[in-house]
Amino acid sequence: MQSRSETRDRADHDETFEQAITALRTRRSGHNFAPDAALDDATLESLIEDATLAPSSYNLQPWEFVVVQDEERLDTVVELAFGQEHIRDAGTAVLVAGHTTPKTADRVFEEWVDAGRMDEESAAQTKEQSVGMYADDRMGRDYAIRNASLAAENLLLSAHARGLSATPMIGFDAEGIAEFLELPEDTVPVVLIAVGPSGGEEPDRLPRRGVDEVLHRESF
């Protein structure tokens, strides 16, 4: 019988999208930015487009992306992020936020019907189920955070694949940044990402917990 490590080694050579695996395994949370280089609009929009392709329960896509590039406003974001100066060096800060109410449900389930994926009766029943995920404040907040976090990871991988540096942060004044960026009441800040042209090599990755330590089969 093959050992787990032998199975993993074999699987490494059976990839359908080898470059995607390489990008995933080499992505780093970069802090070394090129402060004299700027992120162009076309690349920024591509990053956001890739982020919006993340998995989303019922396809409700309860995420928003607020981008800050103005130097004075970036100074305020640095303050709200407790002095994390690499935000300023990156030149672009992206706040990934999530809806805590089902504001997209009507549109999304109309699209399900228009695409022939559901009839109107099934769509109405499924919409009712999806709206139930927002039955209380805790559930709505959890739904927003989970979906927005998936979108944030897509953005990080997209940045890495394009040769950019990017680092996610949850260390920031959530209430302060929500007020500063004028988020609606039903939208919560989830992840702040500094992204921009790379300034060069990063320190070696710190050790990660091994598969044999974190993998639990059938139960914990």
CYANA upper distance limits for C-alpha pairs under 8 A (distance plus 0.5 A):
  2 GLN  CA      6 GLU  CA      6.46
  2 GLN  CA      7 THR  CA      6.85
  3 SER  CA      7 THR  CA      6.77
  4 ARG  CA      8 ARG  CA      6.66
  5 SER  CA      9 ASP  CA      6.62
  6 GLU  CA     10 ARG  CA      6.69
  7 THR  CA     11 ALA  CA      6.62
  8 ARG  CA     12 ASP  CA      6.69
  9 ASP  CA     13 HIS  CA      7.60
 10 ARG  CA     14 ASP  CA      7.29
 11 ALA  CA     15 GLU  CA      7.37
 15 GLU  CA     21 ILE  CA      8.12
 17 PHE  CA     21 ILE  CA      7.22
 18 GLU  CA     22 THR  CA      6.78
 19 GLN  CA     23 ALA  CA      6.59
 20 ALA  CA     24 LEU  CA      6.66
 21 ILE  CA     25 ARG  CA      6.63
 22 THR  CA     26 THR  CA      6.52
 23 ALA  CA     27 ARG  CA      6.36
 23 ALA  CA    157 LEU  CA      7.41
 23 ALA  CA    160 HIS  CA      7.35
 23 ALA  CA    161 ALA  CA      6.57
 24 LEU  CA    157 LEU  CA      7.21
 27 ARG  CA    156 LEU  CA      8.47
 27 ARG  CA    157 LEU  CA      7.29
 27 ARG  CA    160 HIS  CA      6.46
 28 ARG  CA    160 HIS  CA      8.35
 28 ARG  CA    165 SER  CA      8.39
 28 ARG  CA    166 ALA  CA      8.24
 28 ARG  CA    167 THR  CA      8.19
 28 ARG  CA    205 ARG  CA      8.07
 29 SER  CA    165 SER  CA      7.82
 29 SER  CA    166 ALA  CA      6.34
 29 SER  CA    167 THR  CA      4.85
 29 SER  CA    168 PRO  CA      7.45
 30 GLY  CA    165 SER  CA      5.61
 30 GLY  CA    166 ALA  CA      5.82
 30 GLY  CA    167 THR  CA      5.87
 30 GLY  CA    202 GLU  CA      7.03
 31 HIS  CA     86 HIS  CA      6.50
 31 HIS  CA    165 SER  CA      7.70
 31 HIS  CA    166 ALA  CA      7.83
 31 HIS  CA    167 THR  CA      7.24
 31 HIS  CA    202 GLU  CA      7.91
 32 ASN  CA     86 HIS  CA      8.00
 32 ASN  CA    165 SER  CA      7.71
 32 ASN  CA    198 SER  CA      6.75
 32 ASN  CA    199 GLY  CA      5.50
 32 ASN  CA    200 GLY  CA      6.92
 32 ASN  CA    201 GLU  CA      7.82
 32 ASN  CA    202 GLU  CA      7.05
 33 PHE  CA     86 HIS  CA      7.77
 33 PHE  CA     89 ASP  CA      6.31
 33 PHE  CA     90 ALA  CA      5.82
 33 PHE  CA    165 SER  CA      7.04
 33 PHE  CA    196 GLY  CA      6.90
 33 PHE  CA    197 PRO  CA      6.41
 33 PHE  CA    198 SER  CA      5.12
 33 PHE  CA    199 GLY  CA      4.65
 33 PHE  CA    200 GLY  CA      7.86
 34 ALA  CA     89 ASP  CA      7.22
 34 ALA  CA     90 ALA  CA      7.35
 34 ALA  CA    196 GLY  CA      7.91
 34 ALA  CA    197 PRO  CA      6.12
 34 ALA  CA    198 SER  CA      5.96
 34 ALA  CA    199 GLY  CA      4.65
 34 ALA  CA    200 GLY  CA      8.40
 35 PRO  CA     88 ARG  CA      8.24
 35 PRO  CA     89 ASP  CA      5.07
 35 PRO  CA     90 ALA  CA      6.56
 35 PRO  CA     91 GLY  CA      7.27
 35 PRO  CA    199 GLY  CA      8.24
 37 ALA  CA    196 GLY  CA      8.34
 37 ALA  CA    197 PRO  CA      6.77
 38 ALA  CA     91 GLY  CA      7.11
 38 ALA  CA    196 GLY  CA      7.27
 38 ALA  CA    197 PRO  CA      7.27
 39 LEU  CA     43 THR  CA      7.30
 39 LEU  CA     44 LEU  CA      7.18
 39 LEU  CA     91 GLY  CA      7.97
 39 LEU  CA     92 THR  CA      7.77
 39 LEU  CA    196 GLY  CA      6.12
 39 LEU  CA    197 PRO  CA      7.06
 40 ASP  CA     44 LEU  CA      6.80
 41 ASP  CA     45 GLU  CA      6.60
 42 ALA  CA     46 SER  CA      6.74
 43 THR  CA     47 LEU  CA      6.73
 44 LEU  CA     48 ILE  CA      6.93
 45 GLU  CA     49 GLU  CA      6.59
 46 SER  CA     50 ASP  CA      6.66
 47 LEU  CA     51 ALA  CA      6.72
 47 LEU  CA    155 LEU  CA      6.15
 47 LEU  CA    158 SER  CA      6.44
 47 LEU  CA    159 ALA  CA      7.06
 48 ILE  CA     52 THR  CA      6.79
 48 ILE  CA     65 PHE  CA      8.06
 48 ILE  CA    155 LEU  CA      7.13
 49 GLU  CA     53 LEU  CA      7.31
 50 ASP  CA     54 ALA  CA      7.96
 50 ASP  CA    154 ASN  CA      6.82
 50 ASP  CA    155 LEU  CA      6.81
 50 ASP  CA    158 SER  CA      7.02
 51 ALA  CA    151 ALA  CA      5.21
 51 ALA  CA    152 ALA  CA      6.90
 51 ALA  CA    153 GLU  CA      8.04
 51 ALA  CA    154 ASN  CA      5.29
 51 ALA  CA    155 LEU  CA      5.22
 51 ALA  CA    158 SER  CA      8.25
 52 THR  CA     61 GLN  CA      8.01
 52 THR  CA    151 ALA  CA      6.63
 52 THR  CA    154 ASN  CA      8.47
 53 LEU  CA    151 ALA  CA      7.91
 53 LEU  CA    154 ASN  CA      8.15
 54 ALA  CA    150 LEU  CA      6.40
 54 ALA  CA    151 ALA  CA      5.57
 54 ALA  CA    154 ASN  CA      6.69
 55 PRO  CA     59 ASN  CA      8.08
 55 PRO  CA    147 ASN  CA      7.91
 55 PRO  CA    150 LEU  CA      7.25
 55 PRO  CA    151 ALA  CA      8.12
 56 SER  CA     60 LEU  CA      6.74
 56 SER  CA     61 GLN  CA      6.07
 56 SER  CA     62 PRO  CA      8.49
 56 SER  CA    147 ASN  CA      6.48
 57 SER  CA     61 GLN  CA      8.16
 57 SER  CA    147 ASN  CA      8.20
 58 TYR  CA    130 SER  CA      7.44
 59 ASN  CA    108 VAL  CA      7.41
 60 LEU  CA    102 PRO  CA      8.16
 60 LEU  CA    104 THR  CA      6.43
 60 LEU  CA    105 ALA  CA      6.70
 60 LEU  CA    108 VAL  CA      6.73
 61 GLN  CA    104 THR  CA      8.04
 61 GLN  CA    147 ASN  CA      7.73
 62 PRO  CA     98 GLY  CA      5.89
 62 PRO  CA     99 HIS  CA      5.53
 62 PRO  CA    100 THR  CA      8.36
 62 PRO  CA    102 PRO  CA      8.17
 62 PRO  CA    103 LYS  CA      8.47
 62 PRO  CA    104 THR  CA      7.73
 62 PRO  CA    144 ALA  CA      6.70
 62 PRO  CA    147 ASN  CA      7.25
 62 PRO  CA    148 ALA  CA      7.54
 63 TRP  CA     96 VAL  CA      7.43
 63 TRP  CA     97 ALA  CA      6.09
 63 TRP  CA     98 GLY  CA      4.92
 63 TRP  CA     99 HIS  CA      6.73
 63 TRP  CA    144 ALA  CA      7.78
 63 TRP  CA    147 ASN  CA      7.62
 63 TRP  CA    148 ALA  CA      5.89
 63 TRP  CA    151 ALA  CA      8.13
 64 GLU  CA     96 VAL  CA      6.45
 64 GLU  CA     97 ALA  CA      5.65
 64 GLU  CA     98 GLY  CA      6.66
 64 GLU  CA     99 HIS  CA      8.41
 64 GLU  CA    148 ALA  CA      8.46
 65 PHE  CA     94 VAL  CA      6.81
 65 PHE  CA     95 LEU  CA      6.13
 65 PHE  CA     96 VAL  CA      5.32
 65 PHE  CA     97 ALA  CA      6.75
 66 VAL  CA     94 VAL  CA      6.07
 66 VAL  CA     95 LEU  CA      5.57
 66 VAL  CA     96 VAL  CA      7.19
 66 VAL  CA     97 ALA  CA      8.31
 66 VAL  CA    181 LEU  CA      8.03
 67 VAL  CA     92 THR  CA      7.39
 67 VAL  CA     93 ALA  CA      6.19
 67 VAL  CA     94 VAL  CA      5.01
 67 VAL  CA     95 LEU  CA      6.94
 68 VAL  CA     73 ARG  CA      7.33
 68 VAL  CA     74 LEU  CA      6.88
 68 VAL  CA     92 THR  CA      6.34
 68 VAL  CA     93 ALA  CA      5.67
 68 VAL  CA     94 VAL  CA      6.95
 69 GLN  CA     73 ARG  CA      7.77
 69 GLN  CA     74 LEU  CA      6.83
 69 GLN  CA     91 GLY  CA      6.35
 69 GLN  CA     92 THR  CA      5.37
 69 GLN  CA     93 ALA  CA      7.13
 70 ASP  CA     74 LEU  CA      6.51
 71 GLU  CA     75 ASP  CA      6.84
 71 GLU  CA     88 ARG  CA      8.13
 71 GLU  CA     91 GLY  CA      8.17
 72 GLU  CA     76 THR  CA      7.24
 73 ARG  CA     77 VAL  CA      6.88
 74 LEU  CA     78 VAL  CA      6.64
 74 LEU  CA     87 ILE  CA      7.84
 74 LEU  CA     88 ARG  CA      6.60
 74 LEU  CA     91 GLY  CA      8.17
 74 LEU  CA     92 THR  CA      8.35
 74 LEU  CA     93 ALA  CA      7.91
 75 ASP  CA     79 GLU  CA      6.93
 75 ASP  CA     88 ARG  CA      7.39
 76 THR  CA     80 LEU  CA      6.72
 77 VAL  CA     81 ALA  CA      6.54
 77 VAL  CA     87 ILE  CA      8.37
 77 VAL  CA     93 ALA  CA      8.48
 77 VAL  CA    177 ILE  CA      7.77
 78 VAL  CA     82 PHE  CA      6.94
 78 VAL  CA     83 GLY  CA      5.60
 78 VAL  CA     84 GLN  CA      6.10
 78 VAL  CA     85 GLU  CA      6.71
 78 VAL  CA     87 ILE  CA      6.84
 78 VAL  CA     88 ARG  CA      7.45
 79 GLU  CA     83 GLY  CA      5.63
 79 GLU  CA     84 GLN  CA      8.17
 80 LEU  CA    172 PHE  CA      6.13
 80 LEU  CA    173 ASP  CA      5.83
 80 LEU  CA    176 GLY  CA      7.11
 80 LEU  CA    177 ILE  CA      6.88
 81 ALA  CA    171 GLY  CA      6.56
 81 ALA  CA    172 PHE  CA      4.52
 81 ALA  CA    173 ASP  CA      6.79
 82 PHE  CA    171 GLY  CA      7.84
 82 PHE  CA    172 PHE  CA      6.73
 82 PHE  CA    173 ASP  CA      8.19
 85 GLU  CA     89 ASP  CA      7.22
 86 HIS  CA     90 ALA  CA      6.49
 86 HIS  CA    194 ALA  CA      7.82
 87 ILE  CA     91 GLY  CA      7.02
 87 ILE  CA     92 THR  CA      7.47
 87 ILE  CA     93 ALA  CA      6.90
 87 ILE  CA    194 ALA  CA      5.69
 87 ILE  CA    195 VAL  CA      8.30
 88 ARG  CA     92 THR  CA      7.97
 90 ALA  CA    194 ALA  CA      6.41
 90 ALA  CA    195 VAL  CA      5.96
 90 ALA  CA    196 GLY  CA      5.19
 90 ALA  CA    197 PRO  CA      7.57
 91 GLY  CA    194 ALA  CA      8.19
 91 GLY  CA    195 VAL  CA      7.77
 91 GLY  CA    196 GLY  CA      6.79
 92 THR  CA    194 ALA  CA      6.40
 92 THR  CA    195 VAL  CA      6.08
 92 THR  CA    196 GLY  CA      6.77
 93 ALA  CA    192 LEU  CA      7.36
 93 ALA  CA    193 ILE  CA      6.13
 93 ALA  CA    194 ALA  CA      5.15
 93 ALA  CA    195 VAL  CA      6.89
 94 VAL  CA    192 LEU  CA      6.25
 94 VAL  CA    193 ILE  CA      5.54
 94 VAL  CA    194 ALA  CA      6.94
 94 VAL  CA    195 VAL  CA      8.11
 95 LEU  CA    189 PRO  CA      7.23
 95 LEU  CA    190 VAL  CA      7.82
 95 LEU  CA    191 VAL  CA      6.42
 95 LEU  CA    192 LEU  CA      4.98
 95 LEU  CA    193 ILE  CA      6.78
 96 VAL  CA    148 ALA  CA      6.86
 96 VAL  CA    149 SER  CA      8.34
 96 VAL  CA    151 ALA  CA      8.39
 96 VAL  CA    152 ALA  CA      7.03
 96 VAL  CA    189 PRO  CA      6.83
 96 VAL  CA    190 VAL  CA      6.20
 96 VAL  CA    191 VAL  CA      5.70
 96 VAL  CA    192 LEU  CA      6.69
 96 VAL  CA    193 ILE  CA      8.18
 97 ALA  CA    144 ALA  CA      8.19
 97 ALA  CA    145 ILE  CA      8.26
 97 ALA  CA    148 ALA  CA      6.69
 97 ALA  CA    187 THR  CA      6.85
 97 ALA  CA    188 VAL  CA      5.90
 97 ALA  CA    189 PRO  CA      4.88
 97 ALA  CA    190 VAL  CA      5.59
 97 ALA  CA    191 VAL  CA      7.50
 98 GLY  CA    144 ALA  CA      4.89
 98 GLY  CA    145 ILE  CA      6.57
 98 GLY  CA    147 ASN  CA      7.81
 98 GLY  CA    148 ALA  CA      5.97
 98 GLY  CA    187 THR  CA      5.85
 98 GLY  CA    188 VAL  CA      5.92
 98 GLY  CA    189 PRO  CA      7.17
 98 GLY  CA    190 VAL  CA      7.29
 99 HIS  CA    103 LYS  CA      8.04
 99 HIS  CA    140 GLY  CA      8.21
 99 HIS  CA    141 ARG  CA      8.14
 99 HIS  CA    144 ALA  CA      5.74
 99 HIS  CA    186 ASP  CA      6.22
 99 HIS  CA    187 THR  CA      4.96
 99 HIS  CA    188 VAL  CA      7.05
100 THR  CA    134 TYR  CA      7.53
100 THR  CA    137 ASP  CA      7.94
100 THR  CA    140 GLY  CA      4.96
100 THR  CA    141 ARG  CA      5.60
100 THR  CA    143 TYR  CA      7.56
100 THR  CA    144 ALA  CA      5.99
100 THR  CA    186 ASP  CA      5.72
100 THR  CA    187 THR  CA      6.41
100 THR  CA    188 VAL  CA      7.73
101 THR  CA    134 TYR  CA      6.68
101 THR  CA    140 GLY  CA      6.69
101 THR  CA    186 ASP  CA      6.66
102 PRO  CA    131 VAL  CA      6.51
102 PRO  CA    134 TYR  CA      7.40
104 THR  CA    108 VAL  CA      6.55
105 ALA  CA    109 PHE  CA      6.61
105 ALA  CA    127 LYS  CA      7.15
105 ALA  CA    130 SER  CA      8.43
105 ALA  CA    131 VAL  CA      7.98
106 ASP  CA    110 GLU  CA      6.81
106 ASP  CA    127 LYS  CA      8.36
107 ARG  CA    111 GLU  CA      6.86
108 VAL  CA    112 TRP  CA      6.92
109 PHE  CA    113 VAL  CA      6.89
109 PHE  CA    123 ALA  CA      6.35
109 PHE  CA    124 ALA  CA      8.12
109 PHE  CA    127 LYS  CA      7.14
110 GLU  CA    114 ASP  CA      6.60
110 GLU  CA    123 ALA  CA      8.24
111 GLU  CA    115 ALA  CA      6.47
112 TRP  CA    116 GLY  CA      7.02
112 TRP  CA    117 ARG  CA      5.88
112 TRP  CA    118 MET  CA      6.31
112 TRP  CA    123 ALA  CA      7.62
113 VAL  CA    117 ARG  CA      6.38
113 VAL  CA    118 MET  CA      5.49
113 VAL  CA    119 ASP  CA      6.12
113 VAL  CA    120 GLU  CA      6.70
113 VAL  CA    123 ALA  CA      7.32
118 MET  CA    122 SER  CA      6.37
118 MET  CA    123 ALA  CA      6.26
119 ASP  CA    123 ALA  CA      6.60
120 GLU  CA    124 ALA  CA      6.62
121 GLU  CA    125 GLN  CA      6.85
122 SER  CA    126 THR  CA      6.56
123 ALA  CA    127 LYS  CA      6.40
124 ALA  CA    128 GLU  CA      6.78
125 GLN  CA    129 GLN  CA      6.99
126 THR  CA    130 SER  CA      6.71
127 LYS  CA    131 VAL  CA      6.55
128 GLU  CA    132 GLY  CA      6.76
129 GLN  CA    133 MET  CA      7.58
130 SER  CA    134 TYR  CA      8.23
131 VAL  CA    135 ALA  CA      7.63
133 MET  CA    139 MET  CA      6.53
133 MET  CA    140 GLY  CA      6.95
133 MET  CA    143 TYR  CA      7.85
134 TYR  CA    139 MET  CA      5.90
134 TYR  CA    140 GLY  CA      4.76
134 TYR  CA    143 TYR  CA      8.16
135 ALA  CA    139 MET  CA      7.02
135 ALA  CA    140 GLY  CA      7.51
136 ASP  CA    140 GLY  CA      6.75
137 ASP  CA    141 ARG  CA      6.56
138 ARG  CA    142 ASP  CA      6.60
139 MET  CA    143 TYR  CA      6.60
140 GLY  CA    144 ALA  CA      6.72
141 ARG  CA    145 ILE  CA      6.69
141 ARG  CA    188 VAL  CA      8.16
142 ASP  CA    146 ARG  CA      6.58
143 TYR  CA    147 ASN  CA      6.71
144 ALA  CA    148 ALA  CA      6.49
144 ALA  CA    188 VAL  CA      8.05
145 ILE  CA    149 SER  CA      6.40
145 ILE  CA    188 VAL  CA      8.48
145 ILE  CA    190 VAL  CA      6.47
146 ARG  CA    150 LEU  CA      7.01
147 ASN  CA    151 ALA  CA      7.03
148 ALA  CA    152 ALA  CA      6.67
148 ALA  CA    190 VAL  CA      7.27
148 ALA  CA    191 VAL  CA      8.44
149 SER  CA    153 GLU  CA      6.87
149 SER  CA    190 VAL  CA      7.56
149 SER  CA    191 VAL  CA      7.58
150 LEU  CA    154 ASN  CA      7.02
151 ALA  CA    155 LEU  CA      6.87
152 ALA  CA    156 LEU  CA      6.83
152 ALA  CA    191 VAL  CA      7.55
153 GLU  CA    157 LEU  CA      6.76
154 ASN  CA    158 SER  CA      6.56
155 LEU  CA    159 ALA  CA      6.63
156 LEU  CA    160 HIS  CA      6.80
156 LEU  CA    166 ALA  CA      6.68
156 LEU  CA    167 THR  CA      7.91
156 LEU  CA    168 PRO  CA      8.37
157 LEU  CA    161 ALA  CA      6.60
158 SER  CA    162 ARG  CA      6.82
159 ALA  CA    163 GLY  CA      6.99
159 ALA  CA    164 LEU  CA      5.58
159 ALA  CA    165 SER  CA      7.08
159 ALA  CA    166 ALA  CA      7.03
159 ALA  CA    195 VAL  CA      7.94
160 HIS  CA    164 LEU  CA      5.82
160 HIS  CA    165 SER  CA      6.84
160 HIS  CA    166 ALA  CA      7.80
163 GLY  CA    197 PRO  CA      7.91
163 GLY  CA    198 SER  CA      7.56
164 LEU  CA    195 VAL  CA      7.50
164 LEU  CA    196 GLY  CA      6.19
164 LEU  CA    197 PRO  CA      5.32
164 LEU  CA    198 SER  CA      5.68
165 SER  CA    195 VAL  CA      6.21
165 SER  CA    196 GLY  CA      6.14
165 SER  CA    197 PRO  CA      6.48
165 SER  CA    198 SER  CA      5.41
165 SER  CA    199 GLY  CA      8.46
166 ALA  CA    193 ILE  CA      7.10
166 ALA  CA    194 ALA  CA      5.95
166 ALA  CA    195 VAL  CA      4.74
166 ALA  CA    196 GLY  CA      7.12
167 THR  CA    193 ILE  CA      6.05
167 THR  CA    194 ALA  CA      5.95
167 THR  CA    195 VAL  CA      7.21
168 PRO  CA    191 VAL  CA      6.86
168 PRO  CA    192 LEU  CA      6.20
168 PRO  CA    193 ILE  CA      4.90
168 PRO  CA    194 ALA  CA      7.13
169 MET  CA    191 VAL  CA      6.34
169 MET  CA    192 LEU  CA      5.53
169 MET  CA    193 ILE  CA      6.55
170 ILE  CA    190 VAL  CA      7.65
170 ILE  CA    191 VAL  CA      5.97
170 ILE  CA    192 LEU  CA      6.85
172 PHE  CA    177 ILE  CA      8.16
172 PHE  CA    192 LEU  CA      8.45
173 ASP  CA    177 ILE  CA      6.53
174 ALA  CA    178 ALA  CA      6.55
174 ALA  CA    189 PRO  CA      6.73
175 GLU  CA    179 GLU  CA      6.73
176 GLY  CA    180 PHE  CA      6.58
177 ILE  CA    181 LEU  CA      6.42
177 ILE  CA    189 PRO  CA      8.16
178 ALA  CA    182 GLU  CA      6.33
178 ALA  CA    183 LEU  CA      5.67
178 ALA  CA    188 VAL  CA      7.69
178 ALA  CA    189 PRO  CA      6.91
179 GLU  CA    183 LEU  CA      6.95
183 LEU  CA    187 THR  CA      6.56
183 LEU  CA    188 VAL  CA      7.89
209 ARG  CA    213 GLU  CA      6.99
209 ARG  CA    214 VAL  CA      7.44
210 GLY  CA    214 VAL  CA      7.03
211 VAL  CA    215 LEU  CA      6.06
216 HIS  CA    220 PHE  CA      5.82
